[in-house]
Amino acid sequence: MKLKVNRTTIELFEGAEIRHALISYLTRRRMSLKFLEQLEVTDVWGHEIDLDAPASAFTQIRLKFKD
């Protein structure tokens, strides 16, 4: 399944969680996984998404650092 994280398309396995998408994105960007807990994860409408939520195809996720 494919989804977008900050305009980057990520390929994931069926049954993946949002956490898996973020790990794939951070690895691709060569960023440390310790940033995972420092990120605010939202959908395109600005609703916060839990890291344990199931990922679905064509989901668009936006990341930014928490204040």
Secondary structure as UniProt FT lines:
FT   STRAND          2..5
FT   TURN            6..7
FT   STRAND          8..11
FT   TURN            14..15
FT   HELIX           18..28
FT   TURN            29..30
FT   HELIX           33..38
FT   STRAND          39..43
FT   TURN            44..45
FT   TURN            51..52
FT   TURN            57..58
FT   STRAND          60..65
//
